[in-house]
């Protein structure tokens, strides 16, 4: 170890706080420089934090379109709970009712109805209805997967607003197609159930409503892609970020920049100006 001032060699087990050669306090000699360096780093990191907040604001709440996207992406997920149709099975030894939707999938698993549901496909006349119902559930699961991917891109919107909005739109389109196809199958299932004994189906049109909600979310994503909002930053923060990038690239060092790095011009608020005018 060497003295930070005179460069004299200090023995490893020398516990004296001062250098024996020049007498400077070893611990506090560079304290001021270290504090200035920390202050410069803090100022630049604060600018980066404000940039992140500006990106979050631009992606989610910067305007009516962004707020509408936030609302409809939540409604899109909730719309998966809306049933396409309900299926009622009534036999002398067994009765069961099932809604063809996200809750229906949960009920099949939780109520141990899975084996009985597959048994339904072996009942001759009910085979076609069983096939339509199974296809509806598969389409619903596919819709949920596409919607989850779209939701992930929406959440990551602050990283790159334009690209994530486009990807969100792309994955929302097959989700809409799945819901519309499931709706068509539900009409066939309801029509077919009318000719079956002990089995009845009732339409609920949840697929159409869900497709419309997801469609609004998809269109809003396309509009954001065509006209993406920009993060709002002060000029001082932009200059700080430019300096930080130059330091990162090795074009500058912390010793080359002053403290404060950027002087901000304080402007009076309108309310303060009015108070001063009244005093005069």
C-alpha positions, 0 to 999 in steps of 0.5 A: 500500500502507498500513501495517496499523497506522497507515494511512500510505501506503507507497511502492511501492519502499520495501523497509524492513521497518518502517513509517517513520511508526509503526515497526511491522513490516509483515510480522509485524503481522497474523501472529497474526490470520492464524494464528488465522484459519487455525486456525479454518478448519482446525478447520471443514474438519477437521469437514467431512472427518470428516463425509465419513468418517462418510458413507462408513462409513455407506454401505459398512461401518456394518452387516451389510446395508451390508457384504453390499451391498459383497460382492454388488455385486462378486459381481454384476459377477463373475457376468457371466463365468458362461456361460449355455451353451456352443456347439460347432461341428464341421465337417470344415474348421473347429472352434470352441467358444464360451461364451455369456457375457462371456468369449464376447463377448471370444473372438468379438472377440479370435479374429476369430470375428465374421465366422464367427459371422455366417456361421453364421446363413446355414447354413439349419437353424442360423439359429434357433440363431444368432438365439437366441445373438445375442439372448443376447449382446445381453441380456448386454450390456444386463444389463452396462450396467444393472449398471454404472449400478447400480454407479455409484449404489452408489459414490455412496452416500455423497452421499445414501444413501437416494436412491442405494440406490433408484436402484441397486435400480431399475437392478438389476431390468432387469439381473435380467430380462435374465439370466432372459430369457437363461436361457430363451433358453439352454434353447431353444438347447440343445433346438434344438441336439439336432436339428442336425448338427455343432452341440451345446450344453451348459447351464451355468445361469450366468444363473440364478446371476447373476440370484440374486446380482444379486437379493440386491444389489437387495433389499439396496438396497431394504432400505437405502432403507427403513431408511437408516443415518445418519452418526455424528458427535460433537456438537462436529462438528455444532456446527462444521458449523452454524457453517460453514454460517452463515459460508457464508450470511453470518450470521456471520464468522470474527471472531465465533467464538472459538478453539477454536471448540468445546471438546470434553469429554475422557472417560476410557477404561475402561482408564484408569479401571481403572488409576487405581482400581488405583493408589488 
